[in-house]
Amino acid sequence: MIKRTVEISSGPTYLSIKNEQLVVSREREVVGTIPCEDVGLVIVDHPAVTYTHGVFTTLMEHGAILIACGPDHHPVGYVWPVQANTLHTERLRLQVECSRPTGKRIWQQIVRANIVAQARNLADDEAARKKLTNLAEEVRSGDPSNVEAHAAKIYWKALFGGAPSTSGAAEGTSARAEARGSQFHRDPEGVPPNNLLNYGYMAVRAAVARAICGAGLHPSIGFHHRNRYNAFCLADDLVEPLRPFVDARVRALWKQGKPDVDRDGKTALLGVLTETVTLGGESGPLLVALSKMMASLVRVMEGGEKRLEIPSACT
């Protein structure tokens, strides 16, 4: 079953639990109820939202993740289950003891998949697509020559190289002009469409973290990302080849002249989580594929398989 993503951002809201249902109320009127077992992510993007304690405990018992966002729509905190798998201790030991060579091979596969996915976002006749395809073949174990960064420079220039549509909200005109006047740079604090990318990446990252916890792994122990202050190093590793799903939707919004993280933009970006992808010869929603990806990761760390299964766009 596909877990649902609940996004709260339209005004003062009260969240509570009744009969294993997440109850959403505004001005003392119930505006919706959702079975907690159906919830995968809850994104709270409004400062005037209050909760009962039962919201946290019940959602966590059902394996959901709650994300609290700040005024810039960036997450300021995540709440995820402490234990979502009966093999949690065994899987955690497997993760900690994973050999460095295995981790480097996993990162090599992640980088290659990311570059291939980036290439697929470009037109068949674009020179940049061919360059990226060739670069993907050059990635070695651990990516010691940092092919990923070289590919990113080519990719971002090609992806947003054209001028966006002049239609759309008037308040977005100056932002579009600013981005159009200089080469696009991927910067979380930069001008649009960085804001759209931030929001989309946040949602996918949270979904990846949820799948990691569901597999009995811990999102903080990564293969490549190792920042001591980052609680989501493994999630940041595994989200890399999934970012192009977000990029494609952001480019579509950008070309339509929609640079803002508004209701329409959020709906489009959260739709990435239910997008049909391919993994292991089967097609299905990304949220379902993520669980299969984590199961594959466990098998690779155990030594039973060499190849990490990574979701890719349906052709």
C-alpha positions as a Markdown table, in Angstrom:
| # | Residue | x | y | z |
|---|---|---|---|---|
| 1 | Met | 0.0 | 0.0 | 0.0 |
| 2 | Ile | 1.2 | 3.5 | -0.9 |
| 3 | Lys | 1.6 | 5.6 | 2.3 |
| 4 | Arg | 0.1 | 9.1 | 2.1 |
| 5 | Thr | 1.9 | 12.4 | 2.4 |
| 6 | Val | 0.1 | 14.9 | 4.6 |
| 7 | Glu | 1.1 | 18.6 | 4.1 |
| 8 | Ile | -0.2 | 21.2 | 6.6 |
| 9 | Ser | 0.4 | 24.8 | 5.4 |
| 10 | Ser | -2.8 | 26.7 | 4.9 |
| 11 | Gly | -3.4 | 28.2 | 8.3 |
| 12 | Pro | -3.8 | 27.7 | 12.1 |
| 13 | Thr | -4.4 | 23.9 | 12.5 |
| 14 | Tyr | -4.9 | 21.6 | 15.4 |
| 15 | Leu | -3.8 | 18.0 | 15.0 |
| 16 | Ser | -5.0 | 15.2 | 17.3 |
| 17 | Ile | -5.6 | 11.5 | 17.4 |
| 18 | Lys | -9.0 | 9.7 | 17.7 |
| 19 | Asn | -9.6 | 6.0 | 17.1 |
| 20 | Glu | -6.2 | 5.6 | 15.4 |
| 21 | Gln | -7.1 | 8.4 | 13.0 |
| 22 | Leu | -5.1 | 11.6 | 12.5 |
| 23 | Val | -7.7 | 14.4 | 13.0 |
| 24 | Val | -7.1 | 17.8 | 11.3 |
| 25 | Ser | -9.2 | 20.6 | 12.8 |
| 26 | Arg | -9.4 | 24.4 | 12.1 |
| 27 | Glu | -11.4 | 26.8 | 14.2 |
| 28 | Arg | -12.7 | 23.9 | 16.2 |
| 29 | Glu | -14.1 | 22.3 | 13.0 |
| 30 | Val | -12.8 | 18.9 | 11.8 |
| 31 | Val | -11.7 | 19.3 | 8.2 |
| 32 | Gly | -10.3 | 15.8 | 7.7 |
| 33 | Thr | -9.4 | 12.5 | 9.2 |
| 34 | Ile | -6.8 | 10.0 | 7.9 |
| 35 | Pro | -6.0 | 6.5 | 9.3 |
| 36 | Cys | -2.6 | 6.7 | 10.9 |
| 37 | Glu | -1.6 | 3.4 | 9.3 |
| 38 | Asp | -2.0 | 5.1 | 5.9 |
| 39 | Val | 0.3 | 8.0 | 6.8 |
| 40 | Gly | 4.0 | 8.0 | 5.6 |
| 41 | Leu | 5.0 | 11.6 | 6.0 |
| 42 | Val | 3.5 | 14.6 | 7.7 |
| 43 | Ile | 5.0 | 17.9 | 6.6 |
| 44 | Val | 4.1 | 20.9 | 8.8 |
| 45 | Asp | 4.8 | 24.2 | 7.0 |
| 46 | His | 2.9 | 26.7 | 9.1 |
| 47 | Pro | 3.9 | 28.3 | 12.5 |
| 48 | Ala | 0.4 | 28.1 | 13.9 |
| 49 | Val | 0.0 | 24.3 | 14.2 |
| 50 | Thr | -0.6 | 22.6 | 17.5 |
| 51 | Tyr | -0.4 | 18.9 | 18.4 |
| 52 | Thr | -1.5 | 16.5 | 21.1 |
| 53 | His | 1.2 | 14.1 | 22.4 |
| 54 | Gly | -0.7 | 11.3 | 20.8 |
| 55 | Val | 0.0 | 12.7 | 17.3 |
| 56 | Phe | 3.7 | 12.0 | 17.8 |
| 57 | Thr | 3.4 | 8.6 | 19.5 |
| 58 | Thr | 0.7 | 7.1 | 17.3 |
| 59 | Leu | 2.3 | 8.2 | 14.1 |
| 60 | Met | 5.7 | 6.9 | 15.1 |
| 61 | Glu | 4.1 | 3.6 | 16.1 |
| 62 | His | 2.9 | 3.3 | 12.5 |
| 63 | Gly | 6.3 | 4.2 | 11.1 |
| 64 | Ala | 5.5 | 7.7 | 9.9 |
| 65 | Ile | 7.9 | 10.6 | 9.9 |
| 66 | Leu | 7.0 | 14.2 | 10.9 |
| 67 | Ile | 8.8 | 17.1 | 9.4 |
| 68 | Ala | 8.7 | 20.6 | 10.9 |
| 69 | Cys | 9.5 | 23.5 | 8.4 |
| 70 | Gly | 10.7 | 27.0 | 9.1 |
| 71 | Pro | 9.6 | 30.3 | 7.4 |
| 72 | Asp | 11.7 | 29.5 | 4.4 |
| 73 | His | 10.0 | 26.1 | 3.9 |
| 74 | His | 13.3 | 24.3 | 4.9 |
| 75 | Pro | 13.0 | 21.5 | 7.5 |
| 76 | Val | 14.2 | 22.5 | 11.0 |
| 77 | Gly | 13.5 | 19.1 | 12.5 |
| 78 | Tyr | 12.5 | 15.6 | 11.8 |
| 79 | Val | 10.7 | 13.1 | 14.2 |
| 80 | Trp | 11.1 | 9.5 | 13.2 |
| 81 | Pro | 10.5 | 6.1 | 14.9 |
| 82 | Val | 13.2 | 4.9 | 17.2 |
| 83 | Gln | 12.7 | 1.3 | 16.2 |
| 84 | Ala | 10.7 | 0.3 | 13.0 |
| 85 | Asn | 12.2 | -3.1 | 12.4 |
| 86 | Thr | 12.5 | -6.2 | 14.6 |
| 87 | Leu | 16.0 | -6.7 | 13.3 |
| 88 | His | 17.1 | -3.2 | 14.2 |
| 89 | Thr | 20.1 | -4.1 | 16.4 |
| 90 | Glu | 21.4 | -6.7 | 13.9 |
| 91 | Arg | 21.0 | -4.3 | 11.0 |
| 92 | Leu | 22.7 | -1.5 | 12.9 |
| 93 | Arg | 25.6 | -3.7 | 13.6 |
| 94 | Leu | 25.8 | -4.7 | 9.9 |
| 95 | Gln | 25.8 | -1.0 | 9.0 |
| 96 | Val | 28.5 | 0.0 | 11.4 |
| 97 | Glu | 30.7 | -2.9 | 10.4 |
| 98 | Cys | 30.3 | -2.5 | 6.7 |
| 99 | Ser | 33.7 | -2.5 | 5.1 |
| 100 | Arg | 35.2 | 0.6 | 3.5 |
| 101 | Pro | 35.6 | -1.1 | 0.1 |
| 102 | Thr | 32.0 | -2.1 | 0.1 |
| 103 | Gly | 30.9 | 1.4 | 1.0 |
| 104 | Lys | 33.1 | 2.8 | -1.8 |
| 105 | Arg | 31.5 | 0.4 | -4.3 |
| 106 | Ile | 28.1 | 1.4 | -3.2 |
| 107 | Trp | 28.9 | 5.1 | -3.6 |
| 108 | Gln | 30.3 | 4.4 | -7.1 |
| 109 | Gln | 27.0 | 2.9 | -8.1 |
| 110 | Ile | 25.1 | 5.8 | -6.5 |
| 111 | Val | 27.1 | 8.4 | -8.4 |
| 112 | Arg | 26.8 | 6.6 | -11.7 |
| 113 | Ala | 23.0 | 6.2 | -11.3 |
| 114 | Asn | 22.7 | 9.9 | -10.4 |
| 115 | Ile | 24.6 | 11.0 | -13.5 |
| 116 | Val | 22.7 | 8.7 | -15.7 |
| 117 | Ala | 19.4 | 10.0 | -14.3 |
| 118 | Gln | 20.6 | 13.6 | -14.9 |
| 119 | Ala | 21.4 | 12.8 | -18.5 |
| 120 | Arg | 17.9 | 11.4 | -19.0 |
| 121 | Asn | 16.5 | 14.8 | -18.0 |
| 122 | Leu | 18.1 | 16.3 | -21.0 |
| 123 | Ala | 17.0 | 16.1 | -24.7 |
| 124 | Asp | 18.4 | 13.3 | -26.7 |
| 125 | Asp | 20.2 | 15.7 | -29.1 |
| 126 | Glu | 21.8 | 17.8 | -26.4 |
| 127 | Ala | 25.6 | 17.6 | -26.3 |
| 128 | Ala | 25.4 | 17.8 | -22.5 |
| 129 | Arg | 23.5 | 14.5 | -22.4 |
| 130 | Lys | 26.2 | 12.7 | -24.2 |
| 131 | Lys | 28.9 | 14.2 | -22.0 |
| 132 | Leu | 27.1 | 13.1 | -18.9 |
| 133 | Thr | 26.6 | 9.5 | -20.2 |
| 134 | Asn | 30.3 | 9.3 | -20.9 |
| 135 | Leu | 31.2 | 10.7 | -17.5 |
| 136 | Ala | 29.0 | 8.1 | -15.8 |
| 137 | Glu | 31.3 | 5.4 | -17.2 |
| 138 | Glu | 34.4 | 7.1 | -15.7 |
| 139 | Val | 33.2 | 6.9 | -12.1 |
| 140 | Arg | 35.5 | 4.6 | -10.1 |
| 141 | Ser | 35.1 | 3.0 | -6.7 |
| 142 | Gly | 34.5 | 5.8 | -4.2 |
| 143 | Asp | 34.6 | 8.4 | -7.0 |
| 144 | Pro | 38.1 | 9.6 | -6.1 |
| 145 | Ser | 38.3 | 12.1 | -9.0 |
| 146 | Asn | 35.0 | 13.6 | -8.0 |
| 147 | Val | 33.3 | 13.0 | -11.3 |
| 148 | Glu | 30.0 | 13.8 | -9.6 |
| 149 | Ala | 30.9 | 17.5 | -9.2 |
| 150 | His | 32.1 | 17.8 | -12.8 |
| 151 | Ala | 28.9 | 16.3 | -14.0 |
| 152 | Ala | 26.9 | 18.6 | -11.9 |
| 153 | Lys | 28.4 | 21.7 | -13.5 |
| 154 | Ile | 27.4 | 20.4 | -16.9 |
| 155 | Tyr | 24.0 | 19.3 | -15.8 |
| 156 | Trp | 22.8 | 22.5 | -14.1 |
| 157 | Lys | 23.9 | 24.7 | -16.9 |
| 158 | Ala | 22.0 | 22.5 | -19.4 |
| 159 | Leu | 18.9 | 22.0 | -17.3 |
| 160 | Phe | 18.2 | 25.6 | -16.7 |
| 161 | Gly | 20.1 | 27.1 | -19.6 |
| 162 | Gly | 16.9 | 28.3 | -21.4 |
| 163 | Ala | 14.9 | 31.3 | -20.3 |
| 164 | Pro | 11.7 | 30.5 | -18.4 |
| 165 | Ser | 8.2 | 31.4 | -19.6 |
| 166 | Thr | 7.2 | 35.0 | -19.2 |
| 167 | Ser | 3.7 | 33.9 | -18.0 |
| 168 | Gly | 2.9 | 33.2 | -14.3 |
| 169 | Ala | 2.7 | 35.2 | -11.1 |
| 170 | Ala | 3.8 | 38.8 | -11.4 |
| 171 | Glu | 5.7 | 38.6 | -8.1 |
| 172 | Gly | 8.0 | 36.0 | -9.6 |
| 173 | Thr | 9.2 | 38.3 | -12.4 |
| 174 | Ser | 12.2 | 39.8 | -10.6 |
| 175 | Ala | 13.4 | 36.3 | -9.4 |
| 176 | Arg | 13.1 | 34.9 | -12.9 |
| 177 | Ala | 15.0 | 37.9 | -14.3 |
| 178 | Glu | 17.8 | 37.5 | -11.7 |
| 179 | Ala | 18.2 | 33.8 | -12.5 |
| 180 | Arg | 18.1 | 34.5 | -16.2 |
| 181 | Gly | 20.7 | 37.2 | -16.0 |
| 182 | Ser | 23.4 | 34.8 | -14.8 |
| 183 | Gln | 24.3 | 31.1 | -15.1 |
| 184 | Phe | 22.2 | 29.0 | -12.7 |
| 185 | His | 24.0 | 27.8 | -9.6 |
| 186 | Arg | 22.6 | 25.2 | -7.3 |
| 187 | Asp | 22.6 | 26.9 | -3.9 |
| 188 | Pro | 20.1 | 26.2 | -1.1 |
| 189 | Glu | 20.2 | 29.9 | -0.3 |
| 190 | Gly | 20.1 | 31.0 | -3.9 |
| 191 | Val | 17.5 | 32.5 | -6.2 |
| 192 | Pro | 14.6 | 30.5 | -7.7 |
| 193 | Pro | 14.3 | 27.8 | -8.7 |
| 194 | Asn | 16.5 | 26.8 | -5.8 |
| 195 | Asn | 13.5 | 27.2 | -3.5 |
| 196 | Leu | 11.5 | 24.6 | -5.5 |
| 197 | Leu | 14.5 | 22.3 | -5.5 |
| 198 | Asn | 14.9 | 22.6 | -1.8 |
| 199 | Tyr | 11.3 | 21.7 | -1.1 |
| 200 | Gly | 11.3 | 18.7 | -3.4 |
| 201 | Tyr | 14.6 | 17.4 | -2.1 |
| 202 | Met | 13.3 | 17.8 | 1.5 |
| 203 | Ala | 10.3 | 15.6 | 0.8 |
| 204 | Val | 12.3 | 12.8 | -1.0 |
| 205 | Arg | 15.0 | 12.9 | 1.6 |
| 206 | Ala | 12.4 | 12.4 | 4.3 |
| 207 | Ala | 10.8 | 9.5 | 2.4 |
| 208 | Val | 14.3 | 7.9 | 2.1 |
| 209 | Ala | 14.9 | 8.3 | 5.8 |
| 210 | Arg | 11.6 | 6.6 | 6.5 |
| 211 | Ala | 12.5 | 3.7 | 4.3 |
| 212 | Ile | 15.9 | 3.4 | 5.9 |
| 213 | Cys | 14.3 | 3.2 | 9.4 |
| 214 | Gly | 11.8 | 0.7 | 8.1 |
| 215 | Ala | 14.7 | -1.5 | 7.0 |
| 216 | Gly | 16.2 | -1.5 | 10.5 |
| 217 | Leu | 19.0 | 0.8 | 9.4 |
| 218 | His | 20.0 | 4.2 | 10.8 |
| 219 | Pro | 19.9 | 7.3 | 8.6 |
| 220 | Ser | 23.0 | 8.9 | 10.2 |
| 221 | Ile | 25.6 | 6.3 | 9.3 |
| 222 | Gly | 26.5 | 7.0 | 5.7 |
| 223 | Phe | 29.0 | 5.7 | 3.1 |
| 224 | His | 30.2 | 9.1 | 1.6 |
| 225 | His | 28.5 | 11.8 | 3.7 |
| 226 | Arg | 30.2 | 11.8 | 7.1 |
| 227 | Asn | 29.5 | 15.2 | 8.7 |
| 228 | Arg | 29.5 | 14.7 | 12.5 |
| 229 | Tyr | 26.6 | 17.2 | 12.8 |
| 230 | Asn | 24.4 | 15.6 | 10.1 |
| 231 | Ala | 21.9 | 13.1 | 11.4 |
| 232 | Phe | 20.9 | 12.0 | 7.9 |
| 233 | Cys | 24.2 | 11.0 | 6.2 |
| 234 | Leu | 22.9 | 7.7 | 4.8 |
| 235 | Ala | 19.7 | 9.4 | 3.6 |
| 236 | Asp | 21.9 | 12.0 | 1.9 |
| 237 | Asp | 23.9 | 9.3 | 0.2 |
| 238 | Leu | 20.9 | 7.4 | -1.1 |
| 239 | Val | 18.8 | 10.4 | -2.1 |
| 240 | Glu | 21.4 | 11.5 | -4.7 |
| 241 | Pro | 20.2 | 9.4 | -7.7 |
| 242 | Leu | 16.6 | 10.3 | -6.8 |
| 243 | Arg | 17.1 | 14.1 | -7.0 |
| 244 | Pro | 16.6 | 14.1 | -10.8 |
| 245 | Phe | 13.0 | 13.1 | -10.3 |
| 246 | Val | 12.6 | 16.4 | -8.5 |
| 247 | Asp | 14.7 | 18.3 | -11.0 |
| 248 | Ala | 12.3 | 17.3 | -13.8 |
| 249 | Arg | 9.3 | 18.6 | -12.0 |
| 250 | Val | 11.0 | 21.8 | -11.0 |
| 251 | Arg | 12.1 | 22.5 | -14.6 |
| 252 | Ala | 8.4 | 22.0 | -15.7 |
| 253 | Leu | 7.2 | 24.5 | -13.1 |
| 254 | Trp | 10.0 | 26.9 | -14.0 |
| 255 | Lys | 9.1 | 26.9 | -17.7 |
| 256 | Gln | 5.5 | 27.6 | -16.8 |
| 257 | Gly | 6.6 | 30.7 | -15.0 |
| 258 | Lys | 5.9 | 29.3 | -11.5 |
| 259 | Pro | 8.9 | 30.1 | -9.3 |
| 260 | Asp | 7.1 | 30.0 | -5.9 |
| 261 | Val | 6.6 | 27.3 | -3.3 |
| 262 | Asp | 2.9 | 27.7 | -3.3 |
| 263 | Arg | 0.0 | 25.2 | -3.2 |
| 264 | Asp | 0.4 | 24.2 | -6.9 |
| 265 | Gly | 4.2 | 23.9 | -6.6 |
| 266 | Lys | 4.0 | 21.8 | -3.5 |
| 267 | Thr | 1.4 | 19.5 | -5.0 |
| 268 | Ala | 3.6 | 19.0 | -8.1 |
| 269 | Leu | 6.7 | 18.3 | -6.0 |
| 270 | Leu | 5.1 | 16.0 | -3.5 |
| 271 | Gly | 3.8 | 14.1 | -6.5 |
| 272 | Val | 7.3 | 12.8 | -7.0 |
| 273 | Leu | 6.7 | 10.4 | -4.1 |
| 274 | Thr | 4.0 | 8.6 | -6.0 |
| 275 | Glu | 5.7 | 8.8 | -9.5 |
| 276 | Thr | 5.9 | 5.5 | -11.3 |
| 277 | Val | 9.5 | 4.3 | -11.4 |
| 278 | Thr | 11.4 | 1.1 | -12.4 |
| 279 | Leu | 13.4 | -1.0 | -10.0 |
| 280 | Gly | 14.5 | -4.6 | -10.5 |
| 281 | Gly | 12.5 | -5.0 | -13.7 |
| 282 | Glu | 9.3 | -4.0 | -12.0 |
| 283 | Ser | 7.3 | -0.7 | -12.1 |
| 284 | Gly | 5.6 | 1.0 | -9.2 |
| 285 | Pro | 5.4 | 4.2 | -7.1 |
| 286 | Leu | 8.6 | 5.6 | -5.8 |
| 287 | Leu | 7.5 | 5.2 | -2.2 |
| 288 | Val | 7.2 | 1.4 | -2.7 |
| 289 | Ala | 10.5 | 1.2 | -4.6 |
| 290 | Leu | 12.3 | 2.9 | -1.8 |
| 291 | Ser | 11.6 | 0.0 | 0.5 |
| 292 | Lys | 12.9 | -2.4 | -2.1 |
| 293 | Met | 16.0 | -0.3 | -2.5 |
| 294 | Met | 16.7 | -0.5 | 1.2 |
| 295 | Ala | 16.2 | -4.3 | 1.1 |
| 296 | Ser | 18.8 | -4.4 | -1.7 |
| 297 | Leu | 21.2 | -2.3 | 0.3 |
| 298 | Val | 21.0 | -4.7 | 3.2 |
| 299 | Arg | 21.8 | -7.6 | 0.8 |
| 300 | Val | 24.8 | -5.8 | -0.6 |
| 301 | Met | 26.2 | -5.0 | 2.9 |
| 302 | Glu | 25.7 | -8.7 | 3.8 |
| 303 | Gly | 27.7 | -9.7 | 0.8 |
| 304 | Gly | 24.9 | -11.6 | -0.9 |
| 305 | Glu | 24.8 | -9.2 | -3.9 |
| 306 | Lys | 27.1 | -6.8 | -5.6 |
| 307 | Arg | 24.7 | -4.5 | -7.3 |
| 308 | Leu | 22.5 | -2.0 | -5.5 |
| 309 | Glu | 19.0 | -1.7 | -7.0 |
| 310 | Ile | 18.2 | 2.0 | -7.5 |
| 311 | Pro | 14.9 | 3.4 | -8.8 |
| 312 | Ser | 15.0 | 4.9 | -12.3 |
| 313 | Ala | 12.6 | 6.7 | -14.5 |
| 314 | Cys | 10.2 | 4.6 | -16.6 |
| 315 | Thr | 11.1 | 4.9 | -20.3 |
